[in-house]
Amino acid sequence: MLKRFFRYYRPHRGLFLLDFGCAVLSGLLELGFPMAVRSFVDELLPSGNWGLIVLASVALVGIYLLNTALMAVVNYWGHMLGINIETEMRRKAFDHLQKLSFRFFDEQKTGHLVGRITKDLEEVGEVAHHGPEDLFIAIMTFIGAFALMFSVNPQLALLTAVIVPVTTWVSTRYGTRMTRTWRALFGRVGAFNARIEENVGGIRVVQAFANEDHERALFAEANARYRDTKLQAYRFMAASLSLSYLGMRLTQMIVMVAGSWFVLQNTLSAGEFVGFLLLVGVFFRPVEKINAVLETYPKGIAGFRRYTELLDTVPDIADAPDAVAVRTLRGAIRYENVSFGYRAGSPVLQGIDLDIRPGETVAFVGPSGAGKTTICSLLPRFYEVESGRITIDGIDIRRMTLASLRAQIGIVQQDVFLFAGTLRENIAYGRLGATEAEIRDAARRARLDAMIAQLPDGLDTVVGERGVKLSGGQKQRLAIARIFLKNPPILILDEATSALDTETERAIQHSLAELSEGRTTLTIAHRLATIQNADRIVVVDSTGIAEQGRHRDLVAASGPYRRLHDAQHGPLTA
């Protein structure tokens, strides 16, 4: 894991060397200060040379100013290093999310994924800044301070060295526990985010059912679990810091008493005694630094592990090595013995065979859960077939690049997703880079121009999150405008008008009819009245494709379609 972590430093070698070099130089200057004080007390003061004392003091001030500048570089540029690495990790995580299929997102909660690319990586950035730097300086300071203490008084140095390992062991012991606890805490953050996201996204349902108290109870439960886990982490941290502080102060007291005895025995000068006490503080500084880092490291390690878990999720749908980018397809679609299931052992489709001619409009009808939407979702490879194959113009869709395949397919769904931007931005999503004239033409063809003309801000009107400021019909027209702009040869209409009133549905149907002209169109519908003019109707049930044909032929056949028709419109009279 560490090897993988250090790879992220490669693009920022210069910044790392600047930060690391300044931190090391600052640490060396800190080591020199106690020795300077020893010389000040033992040599300068007895000499009585005031000019030399002032000159030495000015030199020390200069060293302090230099060290201040070095610390400023470490604090600013070092954090820039951490932020740069954090930003790169966040980019990679978001980029990886774009590659994952619907199957992955079906099993995840939005809040957990948001937490993985926000909160988790903030802590990783701190570790990226302080990690190698603090570890190296701690070791350097330990060795340097001990060597200087040994040069002043070997007995006192050995006495100090005996106590410090105990304090370090205590810090490390609690640090391991903190790592596990912070990892659990990040899981709590994900659940926390998921609860908030669901509540805010479904606030209309919550208030419609007057279930605010129920939501408060659920939130309070998630909030309490988060609190308990965080308090557990801080209990470990408090124990580690407190015991470390106690160990440092006891060591200083032991050194003070023993050092006083050496001074009284005239084996240690006053300057050496003061310098040694200062060196003990420097010697313990790495322990303090390790304790401070132990608050950050467990968070960073836990965050990095969750980050790598996400990156290690292999996309189950990806471009084949020999995939080609298709340009313009005619729209001849063929399903050959296709089988598929969302879960192992639970097939939804088995042995589906279907030929669709270029420009043909094919409607899929049947009971809920029969697999109508699944058949259409397999075409753009939102899910991968388990056996069999699907071809367009004779080319297996798995031999096409995903981007070029999906560029040939336009989808209008019942639940239209709109981004929280303007009308213009949402229409332009159909083809990024479209001109103003093209956007307005798409809006006109979707019969949005009259509505836009009535709005004060026109195409710059903000639609609100998920298009909350628009009616159902307006959202559907906007989705249709996107497809007019995209202009694909293949069209999928997934119950595009089922949630609309009759009058609005009739108006939208005119737009959909124009949109379907010259395109291979796959329509999913529950209302049979909306697909009676389809070139072909395919009836799907639990056995697969039960029957297919034109409306009047299927009604006359008195099969499954006739039963669906009679259920909606009543039995036909002779």
N, C-alpha and C positions, 0 to 999 in steps of 0.2 A: 504493500500500500504506500509506503514511504517513497519507493522508487517512482511509483506512478504520480505521487504528489509533486516530487521535485522536477518532473518534466515540465511543469507549468512555469518554472523559473527561466527556462531557456530563452524565450523571446524577450526577457527583461534582464539579461545578464548585466548590462551597464548600470541599470538602476540598482540591482542587487549588490553589485560590487561597491557602488557609492555608499549605499546604506550600511553594508557590512563593514567596509573599511572605516567609515566614520565612527561606527559603534565600537570597533576594536580599539581605535586610537583614543576614543573617549574613555574606554575602560582602562587603558594603560596610564592615562593621565590621572585617573582616580587612584590607581595603585601608587603613583608617585607622591601624592599629597601627604600621606602619613610620614614618609621618609623625609620630606621637606620640613615638616613640623619638628621631627627629631633633630635635624640639623639646626633649625631655628632656635630651639631651646638649649641644645648642648653646645653650640658653637657661636652663634650670632649674639645671643644675650650675654654670655660671659665676656665676650670681646668688648662690649660697651661701645662699639662703632655704630653710632646712630645712622650715619649716611649709608652704611652697608645694609643695615636693617631696613631702611626705607627702600633702598634699591631692590632688595630681595622681596619685599612686600609688593612693590610695583610689578616685579617679574611674576609673582604668584597671581596677581590680578590679571595680568596678560594671559597667563595659562587658563585662568577661570573663564575669561572672555572667549578664548579659543574653544574651550570645552563647551561653553554655552552655544557657540555657533555649530559645533559638531552635533550637539543634542538636538538643535533645531532641524538640522539636516535629517537626522535619524527619525525624528518625530514626523516631519512633513513628507519627505521623500520615501521614508520607510513605509508610511501608511499609503502613499501613492502606489508603491509596489504591491501591497496587499490588495488595494482596490482594483488595480489592473488585473491581477490574477483572479480576483472574485468576479470581475466583469467578464473575463474570458470564460470562466466556468459557467457563469449564468448564460452566456451566449451559446455554449455547447449544449447545456441542458435544454434550453428552449429549442434549439435546432433539432435535438434528438426527439423532443416531443412531437415535432412536425412529421417525423418519419414513422411514428407508431400508428398502428391500425386502430380501427374502431373497436376491435376485440380488446385491446389494452384499456382503452378509455371506458369500456363497458364495466370493467372491474375496479375502476379507481374513483375516488372522490375528488372533486375539484379542489377543495381546501387543502388536501394532502399534497397535491401536485404544486399548488401555489406556494405552500410552505417549503417545498424542496428547492425551489429556485429563488426564494427570497430569504427567509429567516435562516435556513440552514447555511447558505453561502455567505451570509454576513459574518458568521463566526469563523468560517474557513478563511476569509480575508484577513482576520486578525491573526490567525495562526501563521498564515503565509508571511506576514510582516515580522512577527516576533519569533517564529519557530527556530530556524537555523541560527539566527543572530543571537538570541537569548541563550540557546544551548551552548554555542561556542564561547560566548563571553563568560557564562557561568563557569565553564571548565577552566578558561584562561585565568579568571579572577581567583578561583580556588587555588590553582597551582601557583600563580604569581604571589598572592597574598601569603600563602604558606611558606614559600621560599623566602620572602622578605622577613616574615616572623621568625623563621629558623635562623636567618642571619643575625637577627637582633638578640634572640635568646632561645636556644634549642629546647630547653626544658619547658618553657611556657608554650612554645609552638606545638610540642608533642602533646601537652595537656589539652590544648584546644582541639587538636586533631582527633583525639579520642572521643570527644563529646559530639562533634558535628555529624558524624555518620548516623548516630541515633536519631537526630532531628531530621536528617534527610530521609531516613527509612520511614519515619512517621508520615512525612509529607507524601512520599510515593505511594504508601499504602492507602491513604485516603484518596489520592488522585485517581487510582484505578477504579475505586467505587464511584467516584464522581463521573468518570467517563461513561459507565453503564447508565448512571442516572440521567445524565444529559441526553444520551441517545433516546432513552424512554421519553424524556421531556419533549424532544422534537416530534415524536409520534403524537404526543398530546397536543402540540401546536397544530399539527395537521388536522386532528379531529376538531379542534377548536375552530380553525378556519372553515372547515366543512360545515360546522353547525351554523356559523354566522352567514356563510354564503347561501346555504339552503334557506335560512330564515329571511334574508333580505330578498333573495330571488323569488321566494314564494309568499311574500308579505300579503299579497292580495288574497291568497287562499287562507292564510292564517287569520286575517281580519274578517274574511267572509264567514268563516266557521266560528268566530269568536274564541279562537284557541290560543290567545296571547298568554294566558296563564300556563298552559301546557308547554309552550315554547320557552317561557321563562324557566320552568322546571328543568327542561332538557338542557338549557344553556347553563343553569346553575350547577347541574351535575357535571357537565364538561369542564366548567370553570373550576369547580372544587377539585376534580382530578388533576387538572393542570397545576393548581395551587399546591396540592399535597406533594406532587412529584418535584416541583421547584423547591419547596421547603426541604425536602429530603436532600437535594443536591446542596443546598446552602448549609444544612447541618453538617455534612461531610466537610465542606469548605471551612466552616467556622471552627470545627475541631482541628483541622490541619493548620490553619493560620494561628490559632490560639496556642497549640502545643509548640509550634515553631517559634513563636514570640517568646514563650516561656523558656524554651531551650536556649535561645540567644541571650536573654537577660541573665539566666543562671551561669552561662559560660562567661559573660562579661564580669559577673560578680566573682567567680572563681579566679579569673585572670587578674582582677583588681586586687584580691586578697593575696594571691601568690606573688603577683608583681610587686606589691608593697613589701612583702618579705624580702624579695631579691634586692629591692632598693635599700632597705635597712641593712642588708648584708653587704652593701656596696658592690654587688655583682651586676647591677643594672642602674644606668644613669636615669635621671629624671626625664630627659628627652626621649631616651629609649622606651621608658615606661609609658609616656604619653603617646609616642608613635605606635607602640605595640597595641595599646587600647584602640587607637584609630584603625589599625590593621585588622583587629578582631571584627570591627564593624564592617570593613571592606570584605573580610573573609566570609562573614555571614550574609553579605548582600546577595550572593548567588542563591542562598537558601531562600531569602525573601523573594528574589526574582522568580525562583522555581515555584514558590507558593502562589505568587501572583499569576504566573503562567498556568498553574494548575486550574485556575478558574476559567481560563480561556481554552487551554488545550483540549479538555474533555469535550467542550462544545464543538470545537473545530474538528476534532477527530470524528465525533458522532455525525456532524454535518457532512464531512467528506465521505464517510461510509455510505450515508443515505444518497449522496450525490452519485457515487460510483455504482450503487445498486441501480439507479435510474439509467445511467449510461450503459450498464451491462445488460439492460433489457433489450434483447435482440428483436428488431422489427420482424414480425412474422410475414409481412408483405414488403418486398423490396424489388428493385430492378434486377433482373437476371443479368449475368455477365455479358450475354450476347444480345441484350435488349436493344431495340432500335427505336428511334424517335419517329413516329408516324406523322405525316403532314396533313393530308386531307383524305378522310375516309368517306366512302359512299353510304355506309350504314347497313351492310348486309350482316346480320347477326345470327349466330348459330350456337345453340346449347347442345352439347353432345354428351349424353349419359352423365349429366352433372348431379353430384350428390354433395350435401353440405349439412353440418350441424353446428350450433353455437357451442355445444358441450359434447365431449366425447361420449358416445353411446346413446345420444339423443338426436337422431337425424331429423332435419326439417324438410330436406329435399332428397329424393332418391331417384336416380335414373331419369332425370329430366332431359327430354329431347325436344328441341323447338327451333324452327327456321323462321326468320323474319326478313322480309325483302327490303331493299333500300327504299326509303320513303313511305313504308307501310306504317299505319297506325294500328297498334295492337293493344287491346285493353285486357287487364287481368282482373278477374272478379273471383269471389269465393268467400268462405267464412273467415273470420279473424283468426290469425295464427296458422293459416294454411300454407303460407310461404310466398305470398304475392310480392311483398316488399323485399324479401330475401332474394328472390329471383333477380329483381332489378338492382339490388345492392351488390350482387356479385359482378355485374357488368363493369362498373368502374373500379373493381377490385377493392372495395371497402372491406370485404372479407374474401378469403381465398377458398376456392373450391377444394373439397377433400378428394374427389375423384372426377374423372371426366375432364372436359375442357370447354372453354367458350372462345369463339373466334369472331372477329369482325373483318369483313372482306377477306376471309380465309386465313387471317393471321391470328394465332393464339394470343390472347390479350396478355399472357405472361411473357411474351416475347416483345412487348411494347414497353417503353419507359412509362412509368406511372404518370409523369407530368404530361406527356404527349397524349396518352390514352384519355386522361380526365379532361384535357383541353378539348376533346372531341365530343364531350357529353355535357349537356345542360340539365340541371335538376331543379324542379319546382316542387317544394314539399308543402304539406298541410301546415306545419309549424314553421313559419318563415323566421329565420334568424337575421336580425338587423344589428349592425354595429351602432354604438352610441355616437354617431357623427351626423353629418348632414345628408339630405336626400341625394345630393350630387355624389358624395363619397360612397354611399351605399349602392347607387346605380353603377358607378365606375368600377366597383369591385368585380363586376362581370368581365371587364377587360381593362386592367391597369394601363394607364397611358392613353386612354381614349380621349379624343378631342371634345371640346364643348359641344360642337355641332352633333357629334355622334351620340353624346349623352342625351341631348335634347331630342334627337330623333328616336332614340330608344324609349324615352319617356312618352313621347307622342304615340308611338305604336302600341305601348302598353296602356294608352288612354289615361295617362297621368297628367297630361299637359293642362287640362282644365283646372284640376286641383292645385297644381303648382302656380298657375296664374293668379289664384285667389290668395295665395300666401304672401305676406309682406316681404319675406326674405327669399321667396322663390325656391330655387334649388339649394340655397344655403340654409334652409330651415333645418334645425336640429331635430332629429326624430326621437331622441331620448333612448335610454338603455333598452335594448331589444325592441326598439320601435314602439315604445309604450304610448307615444303621442299620436300614433296612427291607428285607424280602424283596421279590422281584419281584411276588408277588401282593398284598402290602400296598401297594406303590407304585401298582399298577393300581387297587386299590380307592380309594385316596386321589384318584387322577385322576378316577375315576367320581364320587366325592363332590363334587368341584369342579363337575362338569357338572350334577349334581342341584341344586346350589346356584344355578348360573347359569340353569338351566331354559330352554334355547333351543329354538326350534321345529325347528331343523335340527341333525343330529348326524353327525359323521364319525368312524368307527372305523377307524384305520389299523393293521391287524395288531395289534390291542390285546391279543391273548392268545397270539401266536405264540411268545413266549419263555418260556411257562409250562409246567409239567408238566401232565399230563392231568387230575389231580384238581383242581389249582388252577384250571386252565382251565375245567373244568366249573362250578366255583363262581362264577367271574367271569362266565361266560356268563349265569347266572341274573340277576346284577346288570345286565349289559348289556341283557338282554331287558326287564327292568323299565324301564331307562333309555330304551329305544327306543320304548316305548309312546306312541302319539299323536304321534310326531315323524317327520319325514322323515329317514331314516337311510341314509347312504352307508357301506358296509362294505368294507374292503379285506382280503382273506384269501388265504392260501396253503393252509390246511387246509380242504378242501371240506366236511368234516364239520361245521364251525362255521357254515356259511351255507346249509345245505340247506333251512332253513325260511324263507329270505328270500322276499319277494314276487316278486322278480325277480333273476336272476343275469345279469350282463353280462360276457361274455368279451372281454378286450382282448388283442390281439397287435400285431405290428409294422405290420399294415395298418390298425389302428384297432379298431372294434367288430366282432368276428368273428361273434358271435351273442348272443342274449339270450332269456331265458325262465325258466320254473320248473325246479327241479332235475330232476324226473322227466321233463319234456319234453325237456330238453337231453341227458339220458342216453340217452333213446330215439332222439334225432336222430343219434347216432353222429358228432358233429362234434368241434370242438376241445375242448369241455367234456368229452365222453365220454373223449377221450384223456387229459385231465388226471385225470379220475376213475379210470380204469383204472390210471394210473401210481401213484396213491396207494393204491387199495384192491384192485388186481388186476382182471383182466377179469371182467365179469359172466357168469355161466353161464346158459344157456337154461333 
